[in-house]
Amino acid sequence: MKTYGQFCPIARASEILAERWTILILRNLLLGCETYSEIAAGAPGIPRALLTARLRELQRTGVVDAQPLEGRRGHRYHLTDAGKDLQEVLMALGAWGERWLELTPSHVDPSIVLWSWSHYYLASDRLPAQRVVVHFRFPDQARSLRDYWMIFDQERTEVCTFDPGFGVDLDAELDSRTLAEWHLGHLDWNRARRDGRIRLQGSKSLAQALPRWKRPSDFASVERARHRLGSPVD
C-alpha cells in the first residue's frame, strides 16, 4: 500500500479508504452483505480480481475479517470494530453527495436501485403473506438491461434479470431517472403516476401497496443545495 508519508489522520485514513471501489465495498458490508457474491452484486462492473485484492487489503489493515464458509468454498466477510466505526463516515459522505451533487443520467442504473431496495430498504413488515412478482420495465435502457423481475417474499426478496416463472402480479413501466428520484425522495410516487411517469398494470390493491414496501432513503431528509455541482446555474 502506498503511503503519503504524513502524520495527518486524514492522510493516513485515505491510504486505506481512497482506493477506487473501496468505499462501495464498505457500503455493501454495512448494508449487510456477507459473501463475495453479495458484495459483488452491489458493485456491478468491479473486476473479480480487483474485488479480491480490495478485500484482502481491508483484511490486512484490520477493517474487515473473513471466516471460511461451512461446507463450501468461500468466506463470510464482516466488519471489525474499526470497520463498523466507518458508518458515520460513509453516512456523512452520502449526505454531502445528496446535498451538493446533481443526479445525472450516468447515475441512474435501475439495477442498483432495485438491489438496494431488496437488500436494505425493504419494508418487510409490510409485505403480504403471499409471494408477489413485479415486472419492472425501463424503456430508456438498452434491450438487454430493460427488464427486471422483483420477487417480494417475506422469506427472501430478490431481483432477477430473467423471468423467474412464477407469474407476474404487477407490471411497472417507468424510466430509470424516475425510479432513482422516487427512491431518493425527490419524487412522489402518486404524483408520478398521475403525470404518467409511472405506469402500472395489474392488481389495483398491489399497485397501491407497492410503494409502501420500501423504506425512505437514509438521505431523504437532507436539504439539497440550490446550485448543485453538475447542475445548470439559474
Secondary structure, DSSP 8 states (H G I E B T S, - for coil): --------HHHHHHHHH-STTHHHHHHHHHTT--BHHHHHHTSTT--HHHHHHHHHHHHHTTSEEEEE-TTSSSEEEEE-HHHHTTHHHHHHHHHHHHHHB---GGG--HHHHHHHIIIIIB-GGGS-SS-EEEEEE-TTS-GGGSEEEEEE-SS--EEESS--SS--SEEEEE-HHHHHHHHHTSS-HHHHHHTTSEEEEE-HHHHHHGGGGB---TTTT----SS-BTS---
